[in-house]
Amino acid sequence: MAVPKKRTSMSKKRIRKNIWNKKGNLAAVKAFSLAKSISTGRSKSFFVQQTNNKVVE
């Protein structure tokens, strides 16, 4: 027979939510850092093929 579960405390909910938010923020910081290093050409772990776009007048 199904038994109702005990209620989760507000502090436990807050802790779990904060951990979840910190993981998302860390992933965003890493992605932004990688994008910055790629755009400046200083990336050592990510290779981008450079193309020469010359404007012909």
C-alpha positions as CSV (number, residue, x, y, z in Angstrom):
1,M,0.0,0.0,0.0
2,A,1.2,3.5,-0.8
3,V,2.4,5.6,2.1
4,P,2.7,9.4,2.0
5,K,6.3,10.7,2.1
6,K,7.6,13.1,4.7
7,R,7.8,16.7,3.6
8,T,11.2,18.1,2.6
9,S,12.4,21.0,4.7
10,M,12.8,24.5,3.2
11,S,16.5,24.6,4.0
12,K,17.1,21.3,2.2
13,K,15.2,22.6,-0.8
14,R,17.3,25.8,-0.8
15,I,20.5,23.8,-0.5
16,R,19.6,21.6,-3.5
17,K,18.4,24.6,-5.6
18,N,21.7,26.5,-4.8
19,I,23.8,23.5,-5.9
20,W,21.7,23.2,-9.1
21,N,22.2,27.0,-9.8
22,K,25.9,26.9,-9.1
23,K,26.4,24.0,-11.6
24,G,24.6,26.1,-14.3
25,N,26.6,29.2,-13.5
26,L,29.9,27.3,-13.6
27,A,29.0,25.8,-17.0
28,A,28.1,29.3,-18.3
29,V,31.4,30.7,-17.1
30,K,33.4,27.9,-18.8
31,A,31.5,28.3,-22.0
32,F,32.1,32.1,-22.0
33,S,35.7,31.6,-21.2
34,L,36.1,29.1,-24.1
35,A,34.3,31.5,-26.5
36,K,36.6,34.3,-25.4
37,S,39.7,32.3,-26.0
38,I,38.5,31.1,-29.4
39,S,37.6,34.7,-30.5
40,T,41.0,36.0,-29.4
41,G,42.9,33.1,-31.0
42,R,44.6,32.0,-27.7
43,S,42.8,28.7,-27.3
44,K,45.2,25.8,-26.7
45,S,42.6,23.0,-26.4
46,F,40.2,24.0,-29.2
47,F,41.2,24.3,-32.8
48,V,39.4,26.5,-35.3
49,Q,40.2,26.6,-38.9
50,Q,41.1,30.2,-39.9
51,T,39.7,31.5,-43.2
52,N,41.1,34.4,-45.1
53,N,38.3,36.7,-46.1
54,K,39.8,39.3,-48.4
55,V,37.6,42.1,-49.7
56,V,38.1,42.6,-53.5
57,E,37.5,46.2,-54.6
